[in-house]
Amino acid sequence: MTKKLQILGTGCPKCKQLAMLTEEAAKELGIEYELIKVTDINEIVSFGVMATPALVVDGVVKVAGKVPPVGEIKKLLA
Amino acid sequence: MSSCSCCGGTAFIFPCSGGSNVGEYSDRIARRLGRDTAASMYCLAGIGGNVSGIVESTKAADKIVVIDGCPLDCARKTLEEKGIVSFIHFRITDFGVAKYKDPVSEENVAGFAARIATEAALGKKESTNVVAGCCS
C-alpha cells in the first residue's frame, strides 16, 4: 500500500532537508510512497503541530521540530 | 504572523486547568503567560488524547512549564505518561492558596504569573509566531 508522507513546514531549509532525507529513506526502504509538502500554516496547525518541520506518515505525526538522520526516519517509515 | 521560526527557543506552558479554584488559577495564569511572554500555552488534553502533532511538538520544545493546581499533579503525570519528563513544575497550592476555599483573584493571577515567568525565566514575547521551529 502506498504510504502518504507529508512534510509540514513553510519551506525553510530545514523543511527542505527533512523532505529530502524522507525521500531518501523511503527509497532505501523500497516502499511505495507519495510525498506531499504542506506549506499552508493553517493546514500545519490543523495537525496540532507547533514546531516545524514535521513528518506525518499516513496521518500520524511521527516527528516535529527537528530533522532526524536517515536511519531514524527509516524506522519511522517502517 | 511570521510563518516559520525553526531556530529553537520553543517554550510551552501546560496548565492542569482543573475544575477547582486552583485549577482555574493554573488556566488563567497559563493564558496570561501565553499572551505576555515568549512561551505559548499548549493543550494538555492533546497530550492525554495522544494527538500525535501535539505530543511530538512538545517533545521538541526547548522549555516546558507545567502548572498544576494541587498535589494531585494531573498535568505533570499526563506528560510523564508520554515520556515527557523534562519540565519546570509549579503547583498553585504551594503558593499558599487553599484548594476549594480561597476565591480566585485577578491580583493573584497577575502576581503568580509574574512569579512563574521569573522563576521559569520566560522571556518577553517578541513575535506572534503560531508555529515554532524553522529558520534559515
Backbone of each chain as ProteinMPNN parsed JSONL, in Angstrom:
{"seq_chain_A": "MTKKLQILGTGCPKCKQLAMLTEEAAKELGIEYELIKVTDINEIVSFGVMATPALVVDGVVKVAGKVPPVGEIKKLLA", "coords_chain_A": {"N_chain_A": [[0.834, -1.193, 0.0], [0.477, 2.226, -0.757], [2.35, 4.586, 0.997], [1.428, 7.573, 2.633], [3.219, 10.381, 2.81], [3.814, 13.291, 4.52], [5.295, 16.447, 4.633], [5.547, 18.884, 6.923], [5.87, 22.285, 6.916], [7.051, 25.586, 6.283], [8.71, 25.941, 4.171], [11.373, 26.429, 4.661], [14.999, 25.978, 4.891], [15.418, 23.762, 6.661], [13.023, 22.374, 6.479], [13.068, 21.616, 3.829], [15.276, 20.0, 3.906], [14.371, 17.925, 5.55], [12.397, 16.879, 3.889], [13.953, 15.957, 1.786], [15.588, 14.025, 3.041], [13.641, 12.281, 3.94], [12.588, 11.316, 1.584], [14.833, 10.027, 0.646], [15.103, 8.043, 2.609], [12.732, 6.608, 2.206], [13.135, 5.617, -0.353], [15.374, 4.01, 0.063], [14.232, 2.071, 1.641], [12.585, 0.965, -0.142], [9.857, 1.346, -0.431], [6.481, 1.993, -1.511], [5.449, 5.254, -2.035], [3.938, 8.472, -1.438], [4.85, 11.721, -1.568], [4.134, 14.666, 0.052], [4.331, 18.133, 0.297], [3.465, 20.234, 2.812], [2.693, 23.454, 3.124], [1.023, 25.424, 3.921], [0.122, 27.416, 6.576], [-2.195, 27.208, 8.109], [-3.075, 24.668, 7.545], [-0.984, 23.255, 8.579], [-1.153, 23.783, 11.363], [-3.498, 22.491, 11.816], [-2.872, 19.923, 12.341], [-2.186, 19.997, 14.901], [0.349, 20.635, 15.324], [3.048, 22.505, 16.585], [5.636, 22.948, 16.204], [7.93, 23.078, 13.714], [10.26, 21.692, 11.266], [7.944, 19.021, 10.397], [7.174, 15.546, 10.222], [4.735, 13.586, 8.755], [3.205, 10.495, 8.725], [1.032, 8.605, 6.991], [-1.066, 10.09, 8.149], [-0.339, 10.343, 10.8], [1.572, 12.195, 13.041], [4.938, 11.851, 13.179], [7.36, 12.939, 13.899], [8.449, 16.099, 15.099], [9.671, 19.433, 14.869], [12.361, 18.935, 14.465], [15.096, 17.587, 12.506], [15.568, 14.429, 11.869], [18.221, 11.931, 11.523], [18.749, 9.921, 8.504], [18.634, 7.175, 9.108], [17.038, 7.088, 11.371], [14.684, 8.118, 10.373], [13.984, 6.119, 8.624], [13.191, 4.126, 10.392], [10.883, 5.302, 11.338], [9.297, 5.187, 9.13], [8.997, 2.55, 8.611]], "CA_chain_A": [[0.0, 0.0, 0.0], [1.257, 3.468, -0.845], [2.365, 5.402, 2.218], [1.274, 9.013, 2.417], [4.209, 11.095, 3.613], [3.624, 14.743, 4.45], [6.299, 17.268, 5.296], [4.925, 20.134, 7.36], [6.841, 23.369, 7.082], [6.736, 26.676, 5.346], [9.639, 25.984, 3.052], [12.72, 26.837, 5.073], [15.997, 24.942, 4.594], [15.231, 22.543, 7.457], [11.875, 21.658, 5.914], [13.536, 21.008, 2.574], [16.195, 18.92, 4.271], [13.561, 16.801, 6.031], [11.758, 16.284, 2.703], [14.988, 15.247, 1.027], [16.004, 12.831, 3.789], [12.494, 11.356, 3.984], [12.548, 10.678, 0.261], [15.987, 9.114, 0.613], [14.773, 6.909, 3.479], [11.672, 5.811, 1.549], [13.753, 4.911, -1.487], [16.238, 2.947, 0.603], [13.355, 1.001, 2.135], [11.899, 0.405, -1.299], [8.405, 1.378, -0.236], [5.688, 2.884, -2.371], [5.089, 6.424, -1.235], [3.536, 9.732, -2.06], [5.394, 12.773, -0.705], [3.404, 15.93, -0.107], [4.844, 19.223, 1.136], [2.364, 21.062, 3.318], [3.304, 24.748, 3.48], [-0.008, 26.346, 4.419], [0.224, 27.446, 8.038], [-3.458, 26.755, 8.702], [-3.113, 23.214, 7.432], [0.033, 22.741, 9.512], [-1.664, 23.795, 12.744], [-4.625, 21.563, 11.934], [-2.327, 18.669, 12.869], [-1.81, 20.223, 16.303], [1.797, 20.857, 15.341], [3.503, 23.864, 16.922], [7.073, 23.001, 15.948], [8.238, 22.539, 12.385], [9.498, 20.866, 10.34], [7.349, 17.804, 10.95], [6.918, 14.449, 9.27], [3.48, 12.88, 9.01], [3.132, 9.243, 7.972], [-0.352, 8.11, 6.966], [-1.919, 10.875, 9.044], [0.183, 10.401, 12.171], [2.809, 12.975, 13.154], [5.974, 10.976, 13.742], [8.408, 13.764, 14.485], [8.227, 17.535, 14.886], [10.661, 20.353, 15.428], [13.758, 18.548, 14.241], [15.372, 16.789, 11.307], [16.316, 13.25, 12.311], [19.046, 11.311, 10.477], [18.027, 8.994, 7.62], [18.404, 5.902, 9.799], [15.894, 7.246, 12.275], [13.48, 8.304, 9.534], [13.626, 4.784, 8.099], [12.433, 3.432, 11.448], [9.564, 5.939, 11.423], [8.526, 4.812, 7.938], [8.861, 1.082, 8.525]], "C_chain_A": [[0.877, 1.254, 0.0], [1.174, 4.254, 0.462], [2.24, 6.872, 1.848], [2.216, 9.737, 3.376], [4.003, 12.596, 3.43], [4.725, 15.445, 5.243], [5.641, 18.6, 5.629], [6.004, 21.187, 7.596], [6.636, 24.391, 5.992], [7.771, 26.842, 4.233], [11.039, 26.452, 3.383], [13.713, 25.714, 4.761], [15.809, 23.656, 5.389], [14.069, 21.703, 6.921], [12.301, 20.928, 4.639], [14.467, 19.833, 2.859], [15.416, 17.695, 4.755], [12.883, 16.105, 4.859], [12.765, 15.432, 1.934], [15.389, 13.941, 1.73], [14.878, 11.796, 3.871], [12.392, 10.596, 2.671], [13.675, 9.645, 0.148], [15.684, 7.856, 1.429], [13.742, 5.994, 2.815], [12.241, 5.002, 0.393], [14.631, 3.769, -1.003], [15.41, 1.769, 1.103], [12.613, 0.307, 0.997], [10.39, 0.394, -1.155], [7.74, 2.269, -1.281], [5.258, 4.067, -1.532], [4.641, 7.583, -2.117], [4.006, 10.819, -1.097], [4.699, 14.099, -0.998], [4.013, 16.969, 0.827], [3.671, 20.121, 1.527], [2.965, 22.376, 3.826], [2.29, 25.743, 4.051], [-0.062, 26.269, 5.948], [-1.056, 26.936, 8.712], [-3.578, 25.233, 8.652], [-2.113, 22.589, 8.402], [-0.527, 22.693, 10.933], [-2.866, 22.864, 12.919], [-4.176, 20.182, 12.427], [-2.009, 18.795, 14.369], [-0.338, 20.559, 16.44], [2.12, 22.315, 15.655], [5.002, 23.992, 16.719], [7.335, 22.343, 14.601], [9.749, 22.477, 12.209], [8.929, 19.625, 11.038], [7.115, 16.797, 9.832], [5.656, 13.712, 9.698], [3.44, 11.643, 8.114], [1.72, 8.69, 8.103], [-1.21, 8.784, 8.046], [-1.434, 11.015, 10.47], [1.503, 11.18, 12.176], [3.847, 12.111, 13.869], [7.098, 11.755, 14.404], [8.091, 15.221, 14.169], [9.372, 18.317, 15.488], [12.098, 19.957, 15.255], [13.876, 17.738, 12.947], [16.204, 15.589, 11.744], [17.211, 12.723, 11.18], [18.245, 10.273, 9.694], [17.685, 7.682, 8.335], [17.188, 5.959, 10.707], [14.595, 7.406, 11.478], [13.032, 6.952, 8.974], [12.809, 4.003, 9.13], [11.015, 4.0, 11.555], [8.672, 5.52, 10.258], [8.204, 3.322, 7.906], [7.581, 0.589, 9.18]], "O_chain_A": [[1.897, 1.31, 0.687], [0.09, 4.547, 0.966], [2.852, 7.351, 0.893], [2.031, 9.707, 4.593], [4.02, 13.1, 2.307], [5.033, 15.072, 6.375], [5.231, 19.347, 4.74], [6.93, 20.986, 8.382], [6.114, 24.091, 4.919], [7.699, 27.787, 3.448], [11.805, 26.827, 2.495], [13.301, 24.611, 4.401], [16.018, 22.567, 4.853], [14.132, 20.473, 6.913], [11.935, 19.774, 4.413], [14.454, 18.819, 2.161], [15.758, 16.563, 4.414], [12.8, 14.878, 4.832], [12.454, 14.325, 1.492], [15.512, 12.894, 1.096], [15.128, 10.591, 3.871], [12.143, 9.39, 2.65], [13.486, 8.547, -0.375], [15.973, 6.742, 0.994], [13.863, 4.77, 2.857], [11.871, 3.845, 0.188], [14.631, 2.686, -1.589], [15.829, 0.616, 1.005], [12.086, -0.794, 1.158], [9.719, -0.48, -1.704], [8.358, 3.169, -1.849], [4.752, 3.889, -0.424], [4.914, 7.659, -3.315], [3.602, 10.834, 0.066], [4.68, 14.581, -2.131], [4.189, 16.709, 2.017], [2.986, 20.685, 0.675], [3.662, 22.396, 4.84], [2.667, 26.779, 4.597], [-0.265, 25.202, 6.527], [-0.995, 26.303, 9.767], [-4.1, 24.598, 9.568], [-2.366, 21.528, 8.974], [-0.393, 21.683, 11.624], [-3.21, 22.493, 14.042], [-4.992, 19.376, 12.873], [-1.617, 17.823, 15.014], [0.163, 20.744, 17.549], [1.546, 23.235, 15.071], [5.582, 25.032, 17.029], [6.993, 21.18, 14.392], [10.467, 23.155, 12.944], [9.375, 19.24, 12.118], [6.893, 17.15, 8.674], [5.525, 13.275, 10.841], [3.618, 11.736, 6.899], [1.274, 8.351, 9.199], [-1.973, 8.128, 8.755], [-2.045, 11.725, 11.268], [2.424, 10.871, 11.421], [3.653, 11.699, 15.013], [7.714, 11.28, 15.358], [7.54, 15.538, 13.115], [9.965, 17.914, 16.489], [12.982, 20.581, 15.842], [12.884, 17.276, 12.385], [17.409, 15.715, 11.966], [16.981, 13.037, 10.012], [17.203, 9.803, 10.149], [16.586, 7.149, 8.182], [16.414, 5.006, 10.8], [13.546, 6.892, 11.867], [11.836, 6.684, 8.866], [11.855, 3.308, 8.781], [10.064, 3.267, 11.828], [7.447, 5.499, 10.379], [7.253, 2.894, 7.253], [7.318, -0.613, 9.193]]}, "seq_chain_B": "MSSCSCCGGTAFIFPCSGGSNVGEYSDRIARRLGRDTAASMYCLAGIGGNVSGIVESTKAADKIVVIDGCPLDCARKTLEEKGIVSFIHFRITDFGVAKYKDPVSEENVAGFAARIATEAALGKKESTNVVAGCCS", "coords_chain_B": {"N_chain_B": [[1.604, 37.578, 11.058], [4.408, 35.628, 11.591], [5.751, 33.094, 9.577], [7.47, 30.984, 10.083], [9.872, 29.697, 12.311], [12.261, 28.152, 12.917], [14.509, 28.191, 14.612], [14.68, 27.31, 17.14], [14.133, 27.816, 20.699], [11.638, 27.314, 21.579], [8.966, 27.404, 23.822], [6.648, 25.909, 25.933], [3.567, 26.018, 27.753], [1.831, 24.166, 30.1], [-1.085, 24.008, 31.705], [-3.009, 22.5, 34.396], [-5.65, 23.079, 34.34], [-7.818, 22.388, 35.931], [-10.961, 21.632, 37.675], [-11.295, 22.995, 40.073], [-10.731, 25.901, 42.254], [-7.943, 26.269, 42.296], [-7.246, 24.964, 39.996], [-8.439, 26.637, 38.176], [-6.887, 28.889, 38.583], [-4.432, 27.912, 37.52], [-5.058, 27.698, 34.822], [-5.789, 30.33, 34.076], [-3.462, 31.71, 34.64], [-1.691, 30.456, 32.868], [-2.786, 31.246, 30.415], [-2.402, 33.968, 30.576], [0.409, 34.114, 30.695], [0.929, 33.04, 28.211], [0.059, 35.077, 26.616], [1.675, 37.208, 27.395], [4.365, 36.48, 27.488], [7.243, 34.883, 25.907], [6.583, 32.286, 25.775], [4.219, 29.702, 24.843], [0.873, 28.833, 25.512], [-0.214, 25.491, 25.615], [-1.958, 22.442, 24.66], [-3.033, 20.414, 27.089], [-4.92, 18.425, 27.028], [-4.547, 17.385, 24.527], [-2.219, 15.996, 24.861], [-2.963, 14.004, 26.681], [-4.909, 12.861, 25.098], [-3.426, 11.748, 23.169], [-2.748, 13.035, 20.761], [-0.939, 13.138, 17.975], [0.526, 15.255, 16.765], [0.63, 17.198, 18.722], [1.869, 15.864, 20.836], [4.385, 15.205, 19.697], [5.371, 17.746, 19.004], [5.626, 18.825, 21.526], [7.605, 17.218, 22.612], [9.737, 18.232, 21.254], [10.184, 20.683, 22.332], [12.032, 23.434, 23.709], [11.736, 24.351, 26.232], [9.56, 23.491, 28.853], [6.823, 24.35, 30.75], [5.005, 23.421, 33.497], [1.947, 23.735, 35.079], [0.368, 22.879, 37.853], [-2.618, 22.631, 39.806], [-2.973, 21.486, 42.344], [-1.653, 19.051, 44.74], [-2.284, 16.65, 43.439], [-1.239, 16.694, 40.955], [-1.953, 16.369, 38.184], [-1.377, 17.367, 35.594], [1.4, 17.162, 35.411], [1.66, 14.365, 35.645], [0.292, 13.526, 33.391], [1.933, 14.37, 31.288], [4.221, 12.906, 31.92], [3.332, 10.332, 31.469], [3.591, 10.158, 28.763], [6.22, 10.036, 28.456], [7.477, 12.417, 28.708], [9.497, 14.189, 30.573], [11.123, 16.226, 31.247], [10.794, 19.169, 32.563], [9.704, 22.338, 33.972], [8.193, 22.634, 37.017], [5.259, 23.823, 38.611], [3.097, 24.464, 41.409], [-0.026, 25.471, 42.377], [-1.12, 25.392, 44.976], [1.16, 25.424, 46.467], [1.738, 28.035, 46.482], [0.361, 29.048, 48.496], [-2.389, 29.012, 48.29], [-5.524, 27.81, 49.227], [-7.091, 24.853, 48.308], [-10.304, 24.746, 46.898], [-11.17, 26.655, 48.659], [-10.107, 29.413, 48.852], [-11.107, 32.261, 47.036], [-10.703, 32.976, 43.499], [-8.559, 35.526, 42.505], [-7.927, 38.401, 40.496], [-5.683, 39.833, 41.043], [-4.008, 37.982, 42.324], [-3.685, 36.202, 40.178], [-2.163, 37.74, 38.422], [0.082, 38.217, 40.023], [1.061, 35.602, 40.605], [1.567, 34.747, 38.021], [3.612, 36.464, 37.266], [5.554, 35.656, 39.048], [6.009, 32.992, 38.223], [6.883, 33.466, 35.617], [9.288, 34.704, 36.123], [10.713, 32.788, 37.699], [10.789, 30.648, 35.938], [12.17, 31.733, 33.965], [10.996, 32.948, 31.654], [11.078, 34.516, 28.659], [10.383, 37.774, 27.173], [7.626, 38.325, 24.965], [8.377, 38.389, 21.584], [7.533, 38.014, 19.05], [4.746, 37.004, 17.003], [4.539, 34.364, 16.368], [2.884, 31.457, 15.315], [3.611, 28.905, 14.802], [6.453, 27.261, 15.825], [9.855, 26.619, 15.164], [11.246, 26.606, 12.508], [14.016, 27.936, 10.619], [16.233, 29.849, 8.54]], "CA_chain_B": [[2.115, 36.331, 11.603], [5.585, 35.081, 10.949], [5.35, 31.742, 9.21], [8.395, 29.937, 10.405], [10.941, 30.16, 13.191], [12.829, 26.918, 13.447], [15.806, 28.378, 15.283], [14.554, 26.869, 18.523], [13.557, 28.777, 21.617], [10.236, 26.989, 21.8], [8.583, 27.156, 25.213], [5.218, 25.625, 26.053], [3.009, 26.011, 29.106], [0.721, 23.223, 30.267], [-1.791, 24.073, 32.987], [-3.928, 21.371, 34.577], [-6.984, 23.604, 34.023], [-8.785, 21.577, 36.665], [-12.263, 22.217, 37.985], [-11.306, 23.744, 41.336], [-10.163, 27.25, 42.185], [-6.513, 26.222, 41.948], [-7.221, 24.608, 38.573], [-8.754, 27.873, 37.441], [-5.659, 29.711, 38.629], [-3.428, 27.388, 36.583], [-5.501, 28.022, 33.461], [-5.726, 31.788, 33.833], [-2.04, 32.092, 34.644], [-1.094, 29.973, 31.608], [-3.255, 32.111, 29.313], [-1.73, 35.271, 30.733], [1.802, 33.936, 30.292], [0.927, 32.835, 26.762], [-0.107, 36.396, 25.986], [2.678, 38.207, 27.782], [5.757, 36.02, 27.417], [7.61, 34.195, 24.665], [6.056, 30.918, 25.831], [2.855, 29.515, 24.331], [0.043, 27.837, 26.188], [-0.476, 24.372, 24.722], [-3.157, 21.694, 25.056], [-2.78, 19.207, 27.874], [-5.859, 17.392, 26.567], [-3.934, 16.764, 23.346], [-1.222, 15.03, 25.349], [-3.736, 12.872, 27.207], [-5.631, 12.262, 23.978], [-2.444, 11.159, 22.256], [-2.757, 13.708, 19.459], [0.485, 12.987, 17.655], [1.158, 16.541, 16.477], [0.857, 17.894, 19.99], [2.87, 15.105, 21.597], [5.714, 15.33, 19.07], [5.816, 19.143, 19.141], [6.024, 19.02, 22.922], [8.907, 16.553, 22.803], [10.778, 19.047, 20.619], [10.259, 22.005, 22.97], [13.245, 23.766, 24.457], [11.355, 24.54, 27.628], [8.169, 23.166, 29.15], [6.407, 24.782, 32.084], [3.785, 22.716, 33.896], [1.316, 24.385, 36.238], [-0.691, 22.095, 38.476], [-3.317, 23.353, 40.853], [-2.867, 20.85, 43.66], [-0.68, 17.947, 44.768], [-2.62, 15.508, 42.575], [-0.263, 16.835, 39.863], [-2.504, 15.706, 36.986], [-0.675, 17.803, 34.38], [2.73, 16.54, 35.43], [1.527, 12.928, 35.393], [-0.15, 13.341, 31.994], [3.138, 14.481, 30.452], [5.123, 11.782, 32.223], [2.78, 9.138, 30.808], [4.08, 10.157, 27.375], [7.682, 10.028, 28.499], [7.984, 13.792, 28.741], [9.841, 14.324, 31.996], [11.991, 17.391, 31.457], [9.977, 20.387, 32.598], [9.715, 23.114, 35.212], [6.872, 22.347, 37.577], [4.727, 24.706, 39.655], [1.845, 23.981, 41.994], [-0.678, 26.661, 42.928], [-1.272, 25.282, 46.437], [2.451, 25.79, 47.063], [1.774, 29.496, 46.581], [-0.424, 29.43, 49.666], [-3.826, 29.039, 48.003], [-6.205, 26.609, 49.717], [-7.99, 24.283, 47.293], [-11.763, 24.86, 47.121], [-11.526, 27.648, 49.691], [-9.816, 30.804, 48.513], [-11.615, 32.656, 45.721], [-9.687, 33.389, 42.527], [-8.499, 36.974, 42.337], [-7.097, 38.855, 39.367], [-4.41, 40.269, 41.622], [-3.167, 36.789, 42.489], [-3.338, 35.678, 38.846], [-1.047, 38.564, 37.928], [1.254, 38.003, 40.878], [1.598, 34.247, 40.405], [2.102, 34.687, 36.648], [4.914, 37.159, 37.279], [6.495, 34.792, 39.78], [6.358, 31.859, 37.355], [7.677, 33.981, 34.48], [10.647, 34.969, 36.63], [11.376, 31.551, 38.127], [10.992, 29.778, 34.768], [12.949, 32.539, 33.002], [10.263, 33.08, 30.392], [11.412, 35.796, 28.043], [9.261, 38.572, 26.686], [7.159, 37.978, 23.623], [8.979, 39.242, 20.554], [6.846, 37.819, 17.778], [3.444, 36.352, 17.157], [4.595, 33.098, 15.645], [1.993, 30.377, 15.732], [4.383, 27.679, 14.706], [7.875, 27.467, 16.071], [10.668, 25.52, 14.669], [12.111, 26.677, 11.321], [14.686, 29.163, 10.189], [17.263, 29.637, 7.524]], "C_chain_B": [[3.366, 35.91, 10.844], [5.321, 33.609, 10.707], [6.237, 30.668, 9.811], [9.494, 30.471, 11.303], [11.682, 28.977, 13.783], [14.22, 27.069, 14.013], [15.719, 27.954, 16.737], [13.928, 27.955, 19.384], [12.097, 28.512, 21.907], [9.958, 26.718, 23.272], [7.071, 26.979, 25.277], [4.801, 25.604, 27.524], [1.82, 25.057, 29.146], [0.085, 23.406, 31.647], [-2.684, 22.844, 33.141], [-5.344, 21.781, 34.202], [-8.088, 22.809, 34.714], [-10.019, 22.355, 37.099], [-12.304, 23.068, 39.243], [-10.751, 25.154, 41.148], [-8.688, 27.226, 41.785], [-6.316, 25.789, 40.489], [-7.499, 25.822, 37.711], [-7.543, 28.809, 37.438], [-4.663, 29.224, 37.572], [-3.774, 27.79, 35.155], [-5.329, 29.513, 33.157], [-4.288, 32.288, 33.798], [-1.388, 31.676, 33.323], [-1.515, 30.857, 30.436], [-2.574, 33.472, 29.375], [-0.274, 35.181, 30.274], [1.914, 33.73, 28.782], [0.786, 34.156, 26.007], [1.122, 37.269, 26.188], [4.129, 37.765, 27.654], [5.999, 35.295, 26.093], [7.085, 32.754, 24.642], [4.624, 30.875, 25.288], [2.116, 28.512, 25.19], [-0.278, 26.739, 25.172], [-1.554, 23.491, 25.355], [-2.821, 20.401, 25.795], [-3.702, 18.07, 27.432], [-5.304, 16.667, 25.344], [-2.861, 15.76, 23.725], [-1.953, 13.782, 25.843], [-4.455, 12.124, 26.099], [-4.723, 11.674, 22.928], [-2.542, 11.738, 20.848], [-1.295, 13.857, 19.023], [1.193, 14.312, 17.407], [1.5, 17.297, 17.746], [1.933, 17.185, 20.811], [4.267, 15.318, 21.015], [6.239, 16.76, 19.156], [6.308, 19.406, 20.551], [7.389, 18.397, 23.193], [10.051, 17.39, 22.249], [10.985, 20.395, 21.314], [11.579, 22.197, 23.706], [12.941, 23.924, 25.939], [9.87, 24.212, 27.788], [7.882, 23.598, 30.588], [5.067, 24.108, 32.389], [3.226, 23.394, 35.142], [0.162, 23.509, 36.724], [-1.357, 22.928, 39.564], [-2.996, 22.803, 42.227], [-1.902, 19.665, 43.612], [-1.092, 16.685, 43.991], [-1.733, 15.51, 41.335], [-0.711, 16.151, 38.562], [-1.746, 16.094, 35.71], [0.694, 17.144, 34.298], [2.632, 15.06, 35.054], [1.111, 12.641, 33.955], [1.045, 13.403, 31.052], [4.064, 13.295, 30.687], [4.644, 10.488, 31.578], [3.277, 9.007, 29.37], [5.604, 10.22, 27.325], [8.299, 11.412, 28.491], [8.238, 14.139, 30.207], [10.708, 15.55, 32.297], [11.151, 18.666, 31.401], [10.157, 21.094, 33.935], [8.297, 23.043, 35.774], [6.489, 23.334, 38.682], [3.401, 24.133, 40.149], [1.213, 25.172, 42.725], [-0.846, 26.57, 44.454], [0.045, 25.603, 47.155], [2.596, 27.308, 47.196], [0.9, 29.989, 47.746], [-1.921, 29.516, 49.431], [-4.442, 27.725, 48.483], [-7.2, 26.12, 48.667], [-9.439, 24.34, 47.775], [-12.153, 25.99, 48.082], [-11.323, 29.082, 49.227], [-10.363, 31.162, 47.131], [-10.476, 33.132, 44.813], [-9.717, 34.907, 42.393], [-7.559, 37.34, 41.193], [-5.714, 39.295, 39.867], [-3.462, 39.077, 41.8], [-2.753, 36.194, 41.148], [-2.118, 36.43, 38.32], [0.227, 38.3, 38.723], [1.892, 36.639, 40.662], [2.212, 34.121, 39.003], [3.48, 35.341, 36.594], [5.971, 36.301, 37.967], [6.957, 33.616, 38.9], [7.227, 32.318, 36.184], [9.121, 34.209, 34.907], [11.371, 33.663, 36.936], [11.647, 30.609, 36.955], [11.784, 30.494, 33.681], [12.271, 32.592, 31.632], [10.528, 34.473, 29.832], [10.166, 36.537, 27.583], [8.89, 38.151, 25.275], [7.761, 38.949, 22.616], [8.304, 39.084, 19.204], [5.513, 37.152, 18.045], [3.418, 35.042, 16.382], [3.568, 32.109, 16.201], [2.781, 29.095, 15.791], [5.846, 27.994, 14.932], [8.667, 26.357, 15.413], [11.613, 25.864, 13.541], [12.79, 27.995, 11.019], [15.695, 28.832, 9.113], [18.585, 29.595, 8.239]], "O_chain_B": [[3.376, 35.847, 9.614], [4.723, 32.942, 11.551], [5.782, 29.545, 10.026], [9.996, 31.574, 11.086], [11.73, 28.811, 15.002], [15.034, 26.152, 13.9], [16.643, 28.233, 17.501], [13.287, 28.88, 18.886], [11.393, 29.381, 22.421], [10.634, 25.9, 23.897], [6.314, 27.791, 24.746], [5.572, 25.227, 28.406], [0.915, 25.143, 28.316], [0.667, 22.996, 32.651], [-3.071, 22.22, 32.153], [-6.149, 20.944, 33.794], [-9.158, 22.59, 34.147], [-10.107, 23.569, 36.915], [-13.272, 23.799, 39.453], [-10.357, 25.548, 40.051], [-8.239, 28.077, 41.016], [-5.354, 26.19, 39.834], [-6.886, 26.017, 36.662], [-7.223, 29.433, 36.426], [-4.114, 30.028, 36.817], [-2.901, 28.173, 34.377], [-4.794, 29.895, 32.116], [-3.946, 33.18, 33.022], [-0.627, 32.442, 32.731], [-0.702, 31.177, 29.569], [-2.218, 34.05, 28.348], [0.216, 36.054, 29.558], [2.87, 34.184, 28.152], [1.321, 34.325, 24.911], [1.555, 37.976, 25.278], [5.032, 38.6, 27.707], [5.092, 35.12, 25.28], [7.138, 32.086, 23.609], [3.918, 31.883, 25.277], [2.659, 27.469, 25.554], [-0.578, 27.024, 24.012], [-2.009, 23.767, 26.465], [-2.379, 19.423, 25.193], [-3.317, 16.901, 27.457], [-5.561, 15.479, 25.149], [-2.619, 14.792, 23.004], [-1.612, 12.657, 25.476], [-4.595, 10.902, 26.151], [-5.189, 11.159, 21.912], [-2.43, 11.01, 19.862], [-0.525, 14.605, 19.625], [2.348, 14.474, 17.801], [2.537, 17.956, 17.83], [2.797, 17.828, 21.407], [5.218, 15.58, 21.751], [7.436, 16.962, 19.362], [7.288, 20.123, 20.752], [8.218, 18.964, 23.904], [11.19, 17.282, 22.704], [11.866, 21.162, 20.926], [12.157, 21.255, 24.248], [13.79, 23.662, 26.791], [9.039, 24.604, 26.969], [8.613, 23.249, 31.515], [4.116, 24.222, 31.616], [3.934, 23.599, 36.127], [-0.882, 23.417, 36.078], [-0.739, 23.811, 40.161], [-2.773, 23.563, 43.169], [-1.395, 19.323, 42.544], [-0.305, 15.742, 43.904], [-1.499, 14.462, 40.732], [0.068, 15.441, 37.926], [-1.503, 15.25, 34.848], [1.093, 16.635, 33.251], [3.419, 14.563, 34.248], [1.522, 11.639, 33.37], [1.163, 12.594, 30.131], [4.627, 12.748, 29.738], [5.452, 9.647, 31.187], [3.374, 7.906, 28.828], [6.192, 10.434, 26.265], [9.504, 11.561, 28.291], [7.303, 14.353, 30.978], [10.985, 15.863, 33.455], [10.841, 19.171, 30.323], [10.686, 20.53, 34.894], [7.327, 23.356, 35.084], [7.288, 23.638, 39.567], [2.691, 23.43, 39.431], [1.843, 25.796, 43.58], [-0.723, 27.581, 45.145], [0.037, 26.008, 48.317], [3.459, 27.801, 47.923], [0.729, 31.192, 47.944], [-2.651, 30.034, 50.276], [-3.93, 26.649, 48.174], [-8.046, 26.882, 48.199], [-9.739, 24.018, 48.925], [-13.34, 26.245, 48.29], [-12.266, 29.874, 49.212], [-10.11, 30.446, 46.161], [-9.444, 33.617, 45.276], [-10.777, 35.499, 42.193], [-6.544, 36.683, 40.957], [-4.711, 39.135, 39.172], [-2.278, 39.153, 41.472], [-1.622, 35.736, 40.987], [-1.164, 35.824, 37.833], [1.313, 38.176, 38.156], [3.112, 36.527, 40.551], [3.243, 33.472, 38.823], [4.397, 34.828, 35.953], [7.12, 36.23, 37.532], [8.145, 33.296, 38.847], [8.185, 31.642, 35.807], [10.055, 33.941, 34.151], [12.499, 33.45, 36.492], [12.622, 29.858, 36.973], [12.038, 29.937, 32.613], [12.886, 32.319, 30.601], [10.228, 35.48, 30.473], [9.056, 36.005, 27.602], [9.726, 37.686, 24.501], [7.669, 40.167, 22.772], [8.477, 39.918, 18.316], [5.199, 36.783, 19.177], [2.395, 34.664, 15.811], [3.419, 31.962, 17.414], [2.636, 28.299, 16.719], [6.406, 28.89, 14.3], [8.143, 25.274, 15.15], [12.761, 25.426, 13.61], [12.183, 29.057, 11.157], [15.964, 27.666, 8.824], [19.626, 29.426, 7.605]]}, "name": "protein", "num_of_chains": 2, "seq": "MTKKLQILGTGCPKCKQLAMLTEEAAKELGIEYELIKVTDINEIVSFGVMATPALVVDGVVKVAGKVPPVGEIKKLLAMSSCSCCGGTAFIFPCSGGSNVGEYSDRIARRLGRDTAASMYCLAGIGGNVSGIVESTKAADKIVVIDGCPLDCARKTLEEKGIVSFIHFRITDFGVAKYKDPVSEENVAGFAARIATEAALGKKESTNVVAGCCS"}
